[in-house]
Amino acid sequence: MKTSFFTVLFIFNSFLIFAQTSLSVADSSAIDSLMNHFSTKVSKPQNPDNHIVSYGETMYSIAKKYNLSANDLLIWNKLDKTTKLDKGQLLVLNPPPTTMLLKKENAAISMPVDKIHTVSYGEYPYLIAKKYNISPNQLMAWNKMDENSKLDYGDKLWLINPNAEVFAQGELAEKASLISPIPANAQHEVNAGDTIYSIAQKYGLSPNNLLKWNKLSLHANLEEGQKLWLKTTEGN
């Protein structure tokens, strides 16, 4: 009986050890599976699109705050290492979305009807030129910029040569017969949908001359019924 008792006790203890070991392995596997599940489902939080500079902040401290490269911040915001940040200044925290266009074939898109591009956050001449499949050097020349020029959100840029008369050269010369004669009063009354480019196109003028003769900027909004001079009024 004594031998039988110890035998049973040994078997029982062995069973407990086996059960505990199996439970630990099962728990470990379950935990690993759960961790893997959440690691695939939960992504790293993305940074906000912009940061407003507070007093005393530097490019390095801002980059560190968002786990970014200070050099990337400089490039995305068209700044250099000597630039001092001002309180309230708005900084871009993500690469320009237009960089994704450069990774695709045939990324160029159609030009706006008014042939004007409005600058978005993080854009710079090279990206804008590639977006419309035009030469960066031409874009800078048309808008009187150089390699050190910085663009601000909302800036307007010509996407064509604003100093050239419309239909004056190239394939557009065939459309010269469509040019309307300038009215006797040398004025054009703005219609709905008119743009500086479309008016210049209608009369075979250069967009920049049209702006200059009417003392307008590239940011000007035309209103229906507005009268625009189609020639210089200087000396009149």
LOFIGU-502687 format. One line per 8 residues: number of its first residue (from 1); their letters; for each residue y negated, x, z negated of C-alpha. Coordinates in pm, 1 decimal. Layout:
BEGIN
NUM	a	Y,X,Z ~ ...
This chain:
BEGIN
1	mktsfftv	0.0,0.0,0.0 ~ -236.0,284.1,-86.3 ~ -182.9,450.1,250.0 ~ -226.6,122.3,428.2 ~ -555.0,55.0,245.6 ~ -707.5,390.4,341.6 ~ -590.8,346.1,696.6 ~ -765.0,10.8,718.4
9	lfifnsfl	-1076.3,155.9,555.0 ~ -1082.8,441.7,807.3 ~ -1048.5,206.5,1098.9 ~ -1324.6,-20.0,961.4 ~ -1566.4,273.0,910.5 ~ -1492.3,400.6,1260.1 ~ -1570.6,59.6,1400.6 ~ -1906.4,50.3,1216.6
17	ifaqtsls	-2004.7,392.4,1348.3 ~ -1909.0,291.3,1701.0 ~ -2104.9,-31.9,1672.8 ~ -2416.3,143.3,1541.0 ~ -2397.4,404.1,1815.1 ~ -2354.1,140.8,2085.5 ~ -2646.6,-59.6,1949.2 ~ -2871.9,245.3,1952.3
25	vadssaid	-2783.0,325.2,2311.5 ~ -2839.9,-36.6,2413.7 ~ -3173.0,-45.4,2233.6 ~ -3275.4,282.7,2394.6 ~ -3181.3,156.6,2739.6 ~ -3368.8,-168.1,2680.6 ~ -3677.8,16.8,2565.1 ~ -3663.6,253.4,2863.1
33	slmnhfst	-3624.0,-40.8,3098.9 ~ -3916.6,-221.3,2935.6 ~ -4137.4,86.7,2957.3 ~ -4051.5,136.9,3322.5 ~ -4131.4,-226.7,3391.3 ~ -4475.0,-206.9,3234.4 ~ -4553.9,131.2,3386.8 ~ -4507.2,-19.4,3732.0
41	kvskpqnp	-4686.7,-343.7,3655.5 ~ -4983.4,-208.1,3460.9 ~ -5210.9,10.7,3670.8 ~ -5483.6,239.8,3552.0 ~ -5810.5,48.4,3508.2 ~ -6052.1,114.0,3793.7 ~ -6400.9,242.0,3733.1 ~ -6692.3,5.0,3789.6
49	dnhivsyg	-6878.3,47.5,4119.0 ~ -7197.7,175.6,3958.6 ~ -7336.5,336.6,3643.9 ~ -7690.5,300.9,3511.1 ~ -7808.5,629.5,3364.7 ~ -7900.9,627.6,2995.9 ~ -8140.5,867.4,2825.2 ~ -7993.2,1215.5,2786.6
57	etmysiak	-7701.1,1166.3,3023.3 ~ -7607.7,1435.4,3273.3 ~ -7395.6,1429.3,3585.2 ~ -7124.5,1616.6,3395.0 ~ -7120.7,1376.4,3098.7 ~ -7106.2,1074.9,3330.3 ~ -6824.5,1228.9,3534.7 ~ -6632.3,1303.2,3215.6
65	kynlsand	-6685.0,949.4,3088.1 ~ -6518.1,802.0,3396.1 ~ -6265.8,1084.7,3446.3 ~ -6427.6,1188.6,3774.7 ~ -6531.4,1513.1,3936.1 ~ -6899.0,1594.2,3892.2 ~ -6897.5,1736.5,4244.7 ~ -6766.5,1406.8,4383.9
73	lliwnkld	-7044.7,1220.8,4204.6 ~ -7300.8,1452.0,4361.4 ~ -7159.2,1395.7,4710.3 ~ -7125.0,1017.4,4676.7 ~ -7486.0,991.8,4554.7 ~ -7632.1,1250.6,4795.1 ~ -7757.8,1465.0,4508.1 ~ -7749.1,1837.7,4438.5
81	kttkldkg	-7687.2,2035.4,4121.2 ~ -8059.8,2080.5,4055.7 ~ -8130.4,1705.8,4058.6 ~ -8242.4,1564.7,3723.7 ~ -8121.0,1218.3,3640.3 ~ -8372.5,955.5,3536.0 ~ -8312.8,681.6,3281.0 ~ -8223.6,362.3,3464.9
89	qllvlnpp	-8111.2,545.3,3779.3 ~ -7817.3,381.2,3956.1 ~ -7519.7,601.8,4045.1 ~ -7222.5,522.8,4267.3 ~ -6888.6,579.9,4091.1 ~ -6651.3,532.1,4383.0 ~ -6621.0,694.2,4725.5 ~ -6798.7,512.6,5006.7
97	pttmllkk	-6583.4,232.6,5145.2 ~ -6666.5,350.9,5495.2 ~ -6450.3,660.7,5439.4 ~ -6150.5,433.0,5483.2 ~ -6269.3,351.3,5833.4 ~ -6252.9,715.6,5930.9 ~ -5882.8,724.0,5852.8 ~ -5808.9,456.3,6109.3
105	enaaismp	-5796.5,492.4,6484.3 ~ -6065.2,310.9,6677.5 ~ -6263.9,263.7,6356.9 ~ -6593.5,207.2,6538.4 ~ -6729.8,-144.7,6511.6 ~ -6973.0,-339.2,6724.4 ~ -7340.4,-277.5,6666.1 ~ -7549.0,-551.7,6502.5
113	vdkihtvs	-7742.0,-770.1,6744.0 ~ -8072.9,-620.5,6630.1 ~ -7935.9,-263.2,6666.4 ~ -8036.4,-192.7,6306.7 ~ -7806.2,-79.8,6024.7 ~ -7883.6,-161.7,5661.1 ~ -7766.4,117.5,5432.2 ~ -7506.9,34.5,5166.0
121	ygeypyli	-7433.3,229.1,4845.6 ~ -7284.1,572.5,4910.6 ~ -7350.4,581.4,5284.0 ~ -7492.7,883.6,5460.5 ~ -7579.4,962.2,5826.4 ~ -7244.0,1109.1,5930.0 ~ -7044.1,808.9,5806.7 ~ -7285.1,559.4,5959.3
129	akkynisp	-7277.0,740.3,6294.8 ~ -6896.0,743.4,6297.7 ~ -6887.6,378.7,6202.3 ~ -7066.9,289.1,6526.0 ~ -6922.2,574.8,6733.1 ~ -7257.2,741.1,6795.4 ~ -7371.7,1099.9,6751.0 ~ -7487.1,1190.1,6397.5
137	nqlmawnk	-7753.6,1416.0,6548.7 ~ -7885.2,1131.8,6761.6 ~ -7887.2,895.7,6464.1 ~ -8094.5,1144.9,6264.0 ~ -8331.3,1210.6,6554.7 ~ -8386.5,838.5,6622.2 ~ -8473.8,784.2,6254.5 ~ -8668.2,1108.2,6198.4
145	mdenskld	-8417.3,1250.6,5951.0 ~ -8264.9,1591.8,5895.3 ~ -7956.1,1722.2,5712.5 ~ -8138.8,1709.1,5379.1 ~ -8256.3,1349.6,5415.8 ~ -8132.8,1110.7,5149.7 ~ -8068.1,744.8,5214.3 ~ -8140.2,469.9,4965.9
153	ygdklwli	-7966.6,137.1,4934.5 ~ -8131.2,-111.5,5170.2 ~ -8281.8,146.9,5405.9 ~ -8294.0,40.9,5772.2 ~ -8180.1,270.2,6051.8 ~ -8203.8,237.7,6427.5 ~ -7869.0,261.1,6604.4 ~ -8032.1,312.0,6944.7
161	npnaevfa	-8320.2,525.2,7067.1 ~ -8620.8,312.9,6961.2 ~ -8858.3,519.3,7173.4 ~ -8683.7,446.4,7501.6 ~ -8769.7,146.7,7713.1 ~ -8481.5,-98.4,7729.4 ~ -8288.1,-87.3,8060.0 ~ -8476.3,229.5,8154.5
169	qgelaeka	-8166.3,440.8,8215.7 ~ -7789.9,446.4,8238.6 ~ -7575.1,140.3,8299.5 ~ -7847.4,-86.0,8159.1 ~ -8069.9,-2.4,8455.3 ~ -7882.4,-266.9,8653.8 ~ -8029.7,-530.8,8424.0 ~ -8389.5,-432.7,8498.9
177	slispipa	-8422.0,-736.6,8723.8 ~ -8376.9,-953.2,8413.1 ~ -8697.3,-823.7,8253.0 ~ -8958.2,-1096.5,8207.2 ~ -9318.6,-1034.0,8313.8 ~ -9563.8,-989.9,8028.7 ~ -9769.9,-1310.1,7976.6 ~ -10138.7,-1313.0,8065.4
185	naqhevna	-10238.7,-1307.6,7697.7 ~ -10001.9,-1012.9,7640.4 ~ -9837.5,-1192.9,7350.1 ~ -9490.2,-1317.3,7270.0 ~ -9429.7,-1616.2,7043.7 ~ -9127.9,-1550.8,6823.8 ~ -8838.5,-1792.4,6868.1 ~ -8550.1,-1853.9,6630.4
193	gdtiysia	-8306.4,-1562.7,6649.2 ~ -8554.9,-1319.4,6802.9 ~ -8542.1,-957.0,6687.2 ~ -8762.6,-659.9,6766.0 ~ -8485.8,-527.3,6988.2 ~ -8429.5,-853.7,7177.1 ~ -8803.9,-895.1,7242.2 ~ -8833.9,-535.0,7359.9
201	qkyglspn	-8528.2,-596.4,7577.6 ~ -8681.9,-909.8,7726.5 ~ -8995.9,-730.3,7843.8 ~ -8851.3,-382.8,7905.4 ~ -9045.3,-223.7,7618.5 ~ -8951.0,33.5,7358.9 ~ -8879.8,-114.6,7013.1 ~ -9097.1,145.1,6840.0
209	nllkwnkl	-9397.8,60.6,7056.4 ~ -9352.8,-306.4,6973.7 ~ -9352.8,-219.7,6603.1 ~ -9656.1,8.2,6637.8 ~ -9863.9,-238.1,6840.2 ~ -9804.3,-507.0,6578.4 ~ -9833.2,-281.2,6272.3 ~ -9479.2,-369.9,6160.7
217	slhanlee	-9212.2,-167.3,5985.7 ~ -8838.6,-168.2,6046.2 ~ -8805.0,-385.7,5734.7 ~ -9028.0,-658.9,5876.9 ~ -8880.9,-1010.0,5903.5 ~ -8997.5,-1202.8,6206.6 ~ -9094.3,-1567.2,6157.4 ~ -9059.7,-1841.1,6415.1
225	gqklwlkt	-9397.4,-1903.1,6581.5 ~ -9529.0,-1555.6,6495.1 ~ -9733.6,-1392.8,6774.6 ~ -9654.0,-1035.4,6874.2 ~ -9861.9,-810.4,7098.6 ~ -9676.5,-675.0,7400.1 ~ -9923.1,-394.7,7463.2 ~ -10158.3,-178.9,7262.0
233	tegn	-10470.7,-343.1,7129.5 ~ -10648.6,-17.1,7058.5 ~ -10983.5,6.9,7230.3 ~ -11007.8,-370.4,7275.9
